[in-house]
């Protein structure tokens, strides 16, 4: 079994060729569940963008009910973020929450979202990336992820992309037991996975691709690393089933 915990739609045309190809890739490479969030509206989505993102994901879930599940996307700067989370988590298709780059993930405006996630017992997927050049204004790094995780030790966070720079990212969250990581959108190199295994263990690593990005890159990263078969099963699906308790 394989569960991909990190995929996206970027527009509301869920029957476009690019999404058909994404689904076909999942079928071809035996992906059993695909967790999708919408990212319509760029870095600072307005209310209409947020609704379009979540409605698009809901539509994709219902178009492919055996495969797709949703992550509720919100802009923490909007006063109705918690209301939107409650609305979409009332649908069985949604299993978690997604935050991107509208606000740093440790900004106080994120607190109500985390508190709702705790109440609903769902994880929050955090985009994180560490760059020497071109860091976005409100783009979180693993340090920000560690800050919010320590502020809310009872919450569950999934730090995307191994933090964007795994030496920096894994070091920052190593001592935060409520932070898991995914390998989505990361370079093809076994050292990234081996370093992460050594520092946080297979129980805190999940498989993700950042689709419609590189599925095979991320599969190879897991397949070619030094993990045992049991550890690979943790990464590919067992950890996702433990973390996403609504996932079926």
C-alpha positions as CSV (number, residue, x, y, z in Angstrom):
1,X,0.0,0.0,0.0
2,X,1.2,3.6,-0.8
3,X,-0.4,6.8,0.5
4,X,0.7,10.1,-1.0
5,X,0.1,12.7,1.6
6,X,1.0,15.8,-0.5
7,X,-0.6,16.7,-3.8
8,X,-2.3,19.8,-5.2
9,X,-4.7,21.3,-7.7
10,X,-4.0,24.9,-8.9
11,X,-7.2,25.7,-10.6
12,X,-10.9,24.6,-10.5
13,X,-10.9,22.7,-13.8
14,X,-10.7,19.3,-12.1
15,X,-11.3,17.4,-15.3
16,X,-8.4,18.9,-17.2
17,X,-5.8,16.7,-18.8
18,X,-3.1,17.5,-16.2
19,X,-5.3,16.2,-13.4
20,X,-6.3,13.1,-15.4
21,X,-2.6,12.5,-15.9
22,X,-2.0,12.9,-12.2
23,X,-4.7,10.3,-11.4
24,X,-3.4,8.0,-14.2
25,X,0.1,8.2,-12.6
26,X,-1.4,7.1,-9.3
27,X,-3.0,4.1,-10.9
28,X,0.1,3.2,-12.8
29,X,2.4,3.3,-9.7
30,X,-0.1,1.8,-7.3
31,X,-0.9,4.8,-5.2
32,X,-3.8,3.8,-3.0
33,X,-4.7,7.2,-1.5
34,X,-3.8,10.7,-2.6
35,X,-4.2,13.7,-0.2
36,X,-5.0,16.8,-2.2
37,X,-5.2,20.5,-1.3
38,X,-6.1,23.4,-3.6
39,X,-3.7,26.3,-4.0
40,X,-5.8,28.7,-6.1
41,X,-5.1,32.4,-5.9
42,X,-1.3,32.6,-5.5
43,X,0.5,33.5,-2.3
44,X,-2.2,35.7,-0.8
45,X,-5.5,34.0,-1.7
46,X,-8.7,35.9,-1.0
47,X,-12.0,34.4,0.3
48,X,-13.2,33.4,-3.2
49,X,-9.9,31.7,-3.9
50,X,-10.1,29.7,-0.7
51,X,-13.6,28.6,-1.4
52,X,-12.7,27.7,-5.0
53,X,-9.7,25.7,-3.8
54,X,-11.7,23.7,-1.3
55,X,-14.7,23.2,-3.6
56,X,-12.3,22.0,-6.4
57,X,-10.7,19.5,-4.0
58,X,-14.2,18.3,-2.9
59,X,-15.1,17.8,-6.5
60,X,-11.9,15.8,-7.2
61,X,-12.6,13.6,-4.2
62,X,-16.1,12.9,-5.5
63,X,-14.8,12.3,-9.0
64,X,-12.3,9.7,-7.7
65,X,-13.8,8.5,-4.4
66,X,-11.6,5.4,-4.2
67,X,-8.4,7.4,-4.4
68,X,-8.6,11.1,-3.5
69,X,-9.0,12.7,0.0
70,X,-8.9,16.4,0.8
71,X,-7.0,18.8,3.0
72,X,-8.8,22.0,3.9
73,X,-6.8,25.0,2.7
74,X,-7.2,28.3,4.5
75,X,-5.5,31.7,4.7
76,X,-4.8,32.4,8.4
77,X,-5.2,36.1,7.8
78,X,-8.9,35.6,7.1
79,X,-11.3,35.9,10.1
80,X,-13.4,33.0,8.8
81,X,-10.6,30.4,8.6
82,X,-12.0,28.3,11.5
83,X,-15.5,28.5,10.1
84,X,-14.1,27.2,6.7
85,X,-12.2,24.4,8.5
86,X,-15.4,23.3,10.3
87,X,-17.4,23.4,7.1
88,X,-15.1,21.2,5.1
89,X,-14.1,18.9,7.9
90,X,-17.8,18.1,8.2
91,X,-17.4,16.3,4.9
92,X,-15.9,12.8,5.2
93,X,-13.7,13.4,2.2
94,X,-11.5,15.8,4.2
95,X,-8.9,14.5,6.5
96,X,-6.6,17.4,7.5
97,X,-5.6,21.1,7.1
98,X,-3.1,22.7,4.7
99,X,-1.2,26.0,5.2
100,X,1.0,27.5,2.5
101,X,2.7,30.9,2.4
102,X,0.0,33.5,3.3
103,X,1.5,33.7,6.8
104,X,4.4,32.3,8.8
105,X,3.2,29.2,10.5
106,X,4.2,30.5,13.9
107,X,2.4,33.8,13.5
108,X,-0.3,34.4,16.2
109,X,-3.0,34.5,13.5
110,X,-2.4,30.7,13.0
111,X,-3.2,29.9,16.7
112,X,-7.0,29.6,16.2
113,X,-6.4,27.2,13.3
114,X,-4.1,25.0,15.4
115,X,-6.6,25.0,18.3
116,X,-9.4,23.9,15.9
117,X,-7.1,21.2,14.5
118,X,-6.6,19.9,18.1
119,X,-10.3,19.9,18.7
120,X,-10.9,18.0,15.5
121,X,-7.9,15.7,16.0
122,X,-6.5,16.3,12.5
123,X,-3.0,17.2,11.4
124,X,-1.8,20.4,9.8
125,X,0.4,20.1,6.7
126,X,2.9,23.0,6.8
127,X,4.8,24.2,3.7
128,X,8.4,24.8,4.7
129,X,11.4,25.7,2.7
130,X,14.8,27.2,3.5
131,X,16.4,29.2,0.8
132,X,19.6,31.2,0.6
133,X,18.0,33.3,-2.2
134,X,14.4,34.0,-2.9
135,X,12.7,33.2,0.4
136,X,9.1,34.4,0.1
137,X,7.9,37.1,2.6
138,X,5.8,34.7,4.6
139,X,7.4,31.4,3.7
140,X,7.9,29.2,6.8
141,X,11.1,27.3,7.5
142,X,11.5,24.4,9.8
143,X,12.4,26.8,12.6
144,X,8.9,28.3,12.4
145,X,7.5,24.8,12.3
146,X,9.4,23.9,15.5
147,X,8.1,27.1,17.2
148,X,4.5,26.4,16.6
149,X,5.0,22.7,17.5
150,X,6.5,23.7,20.9
151,X,3.7,26.2,21.4
152,X,1.1,23.5,20.9
153,X,2.7,20.1,21.9
154,X,-0.7,18.5,21.7
155,X,-1.2,19.4,18.0
156,X,0.0,17.3,15.1
157,X,2.1,18.9,12.3
158,X,3.4,17.5,9.0
159,X,6.4,19.5,7.8
160,X,6.5,19.3,4.0
161,X,9.6,18.8,1.8
162,X,11.9,17.8,4.7
163,X,12.0,21.5,5.3
164,X,13.3,22.3,1.8
165,X,16.9,21.8,3.0
166,X,17.0,18.6,5.0
167,X,20.2,19.3,6.9
168,X,18.6,22.5,8.2
169,X,15.0,21.2,8.4
170,X,15.5,18.0,10.2
171,X,17.8,19.5,12.7
172,X,15.2,22.1,13.6
173,X,12.4,19.7,14.3
174,X,14.4,16.7,15.5
175,X,13.3,17.2,19.2
176,X,9.6,17.9,18.4
177,X,7.8,14.6,18.6
178,X,4.6,16.1,17.3
179,X,6.2,17.0,13.9
180,X,6.3,14.5,11.1
181,X,7.9,15.1,7.8
182,X,7.3,14.3,4.1
183,X,9.8,13.9,1.3
184,X,7.6,15.7,-1.3
185,X,9.3,18.0,-3.8
186,X,12.8,17.1,-2.7
187,X,15.9,16.3,-4.8
188,X,16.6,12.8,-5.9
189,X,19.2,11.7,-3.4
190,X,19.2,8.9,-1.0
191,X,21.2,10.9,1.6
192,X,18.1,13.0,2.3
193,X,16.1,10.0,3.4
194,X,19.0,8.3,5.2
195,X,19.8,11.5,7.1
196,X,16.2,11.8,8.1
197,X,15.9,8.2,9.1
198,X,19.0,8.5,11.3
199,X,17.7,11.7,13.0
200,X,14.0,11.2,13.5
201,X,13.3,7.5,12.7
202,X,11.0,5.9,10.2
203,X,7.9,6.5,12.4
204,X,8.0,10.2,11.6
205,X,8.5,10.1,7.8
206,X,5.6,10.0,5.3
207,X,5.7,9.6,1.6
208,X,4.6,12.6,-0.5
209,X,5.2,13.9,-4.1
210,X,3.9,17.5,-4.4
211,X,1.9,16.3,-7.4
212,X,1.5,17.2,-10.2
213,X,5.3,17.2,-9.5
214,X,7.6,14.3,-9.6
215,X,6.1,11.0,-8.4
216,X,8.9,8.7,-9.5
217,X,11.6,10.9,-7.9
218,X,10.0,10.5,-4.5
219,X,9.3,6.8,-5.0
220,X,13.0,6.3,-5.9
221,X,14.1,8.3,-2.9
222,X,12.3,5.8,-0.6
223,X,13.1,2.7,-2.5
224,X,16.8,3.3,-2.8
225,X,17.4,4.5,0.8
226,X,18.9,2.2,3.5
227,X,15.5,1.7,5.3
228,X,14.4,-1.9,6.0
229,X,11.2,-3.2,4.5
230,X,9.4,-2.5,7.7
231,X,10.7,1.0,7.8
232,X,9.6,1.5,4.2
233,X,6.1,0.3,5.1
234,X,6.0,3.0,7.8
235,X,7.0,5.7,5.3
236,X,4.7,4.5,2.5
237,X,1.5,4.1,4.5
238,X,1.5,3.0,8.1
239,X,2.5,6.5,9.5
240,X,-0.2,8.1,7.3
241,X,-2.8,5.8,8.7
242,X,-1.7,6.6,12.3
243,X,-1.5,10.4,11.7
244,X,-4.6,10.9,9.6
245,X,-7.1,9.2,11.7
246,X,-10.0,10.0,9.4
247,X,-8.2,8.4,6.5
248,X,-9.9,5.3,5.1
